[in-house]
Amino acid sequence: MTTDNLKEYLALLTPYTELRVQSNNIMSMAFLNGNMISNSQNRIHGVSARVYKNGSWGFASNSVVNDAGIQAVLSEAENNASFLDSRLDLRKALFNPTVGKMKKDFRSTKHPLSQGEIKEFIKLLDNYIATKYPDVMQRYVGIQFLSMEKNLVTSDGVEFYSFIPRTAIPVQLTVVKDGVPVNLYEAFGGLGEAQDFLDNPENFFPKIDTLYQELIKKSEGVMPKAGLCEVILASDIAGILAHEAIGHTTEADLVLGGSIAAEYMNKEVASPLVTLVDFANTYNGKTLTMPIYMDDEGVVAEDVVIIENGILRNYMHNKETARLFGTEPKGNARAWQFNDEPLIRMRNTAILPGKDKLEDMIASIEDGYFLTKTGNGQADTTSEFTFSVNMGYEIKNGKLGRAIKDTTISGIAFEVLKSVTMVSDEMTWAGTGGMCGKKQPIPVGMGGPSIKCKVNIGGE
């Protein structure tokens, strides 16, 4: 971006004002059975301003990022705030000031790859699959890249610049068993640009081998028995449960809109073994998939402990809801594109690890399932959820058994968490995170340990 000196506009910002220039760069490429089926690049770039006046917000945006465009959005946002204030007459005070100057740039230090170089790398992965596994009827290999570059100043004196890139290399393999196609999907990658991951194709070969081996087991698998049963949810599924079915119920705007979590503050909502946190940027000293150091309201990001030892302790807030609930915001207000206003969003949400060994958890189950991979799912603000399960195994007499075919799990998340009796001691983060679709799509991170609980499973 060329507008590195937004602070030059500070004199034009009337309390309270946020001025943000943002550029989202998106690249996608995919091959199906060796044939390119998509190849696209997109850059969404612009400036926005948001003005708060006596309790009313005025917002404006412009895709023209120059002096005239910036001054235009500032003027329009001010006019919009004044208009709403004249009609609503809310007479609310300004927020407590949030001040900080920060720069977080995760740009790669390696030489950028051309589209041609990326194409050749993906083709090498595809050729490896085609050569080593001729029984794979359909193979999908691709790359998806997103970078979000933001420059924010506020009338409080905030100056923040960030560049956060994320790369995913999705692979899906399909075989045919008894005339029925069976597939399995995995996405590799994480925080960084394409050149940070596409350096040596051989790094991916063991991961592809593991994916194929699991697929073969799945193709020979059985349908689970339907009903309420003891299961172990691996980190992939436990992470989505934490995000979709618990996290959204504790976003303060949804709490105000009628979420079930409105009834549960400081009450037991889970087993005492469960502590659930929305992490801002790091865990155990390591940078997470979606590191947020300051949000789009200029609030310095901090971790939010949502559930502590089974008790609901906090909601996630923006400045407005934090004041309404008598607490402080911790950096959960995020916008997807330059022309979006910030919403209350999660960052990196996970249950904390416990003290149990996974092998002991498996040994403790006489008749149940170990569920390892999930696909699509849905949840609502009652915490009721339904998730697909794309990979899992029987547990019989304390030992892993046959793989199972595609199924679903469902339940009330707070009730499921109350049934937790063991939590594994390892912490696994989804390498590529995910995209959350609350009104605006936005990248998030998720992960966790494995948890032993009871859940409804679909099947025979």
Secondary structure, DSSP 8 states (H G I E B T S, - for coil): -----GGGGGGG--SSEEEEEEEEEEEEEEEETTEEEEEEEEEEEEEEEEEEETTEEEEEEES--SHHHHHHHHHHHHHHHHHHHHHH------------EEEEE---SS----HHHHHHHHHHHHHHHHHH-TT-SEEEEEEEEEEEEEEEEETT--EEEEEEEEEEEEEEEEEEETTEEEEEEEEEEEES-HHHHTT-GGGTHHHHHHHHHHHHHHHT-B----EEEEEEE-HHHHHHIIIIIIIGGGBHHHHHTT-GGGG-TTSB-S-TT--EEEESSEETTEE-SS--SB-TTS-B---EEEEETTEE---B--HHHHHHHTS---S-EE-SSTTS--EE--SEEEE---SB-HHHHHHT-SEEEEEEEEEEEEE-TT-EEEEEEEEEEEEETTEEEEEB-SEEEEEEHHHHHHT--EEBS--EE-TT-EEE-SSS-EEEEEEE--EEEEEEE---
